[in-house]
Amino acid sequence: MTERPCIADYMAVDLVLFRPEFEILHAMNAMLEKRLSGAPVVDNEGRLVGVLSKKDCLRAALNGAYYQEWGGQVAAYMSAHPETLDADLDLVTAAEWFLHSDYRRFPVLRGGNLVGQISRADILRALLDNWSA
């Protein structure tokens, strides 16, 4: 029996990363410019401390529009303690995670260290690559 492919084979590894103290407006612009739906937030040692999504940015924009005060730090809007997937997780199990989650992407860890990010589209592409006729 052959080993099932794992998400490490399909995850994005060239990531845009934000720091908690980064200005939220700059993060929003970077995400829009690069057409990202979300990005990991790391501390000075490169440890994952959160994820900033378009939904988080929308919350910041709405807050700015309502109070007429734009700005703040990524830390104020990011989702702290994000759910993660292990780099060695097989594709089928990862697909099941996505089906039972509202998240569109997960940070990927190996040995507790951030090594990539996997999205719904990545998983779909991987499944098609491996099992379509």
Secondary structure as UniProt FT lines:
FT   HELIX           7..9
FT   TURN            20..21
FT   HELIX           24..33
FT   TURN            34..35
FT   STRAND          38..42
FT   TURN            44..45
FT   STRAND          48..53
FT   HELIX           54..67
FT   HELIX           74..76
FT   STRAND          79..80
FT   STRAND          85..86
FT   TURN            87..88
FT   HELIX           91..99
FT   STRAND          105..110
FT   TURN            111..112
FT   STRAND          113..119
FT   HELIX           120..131
//
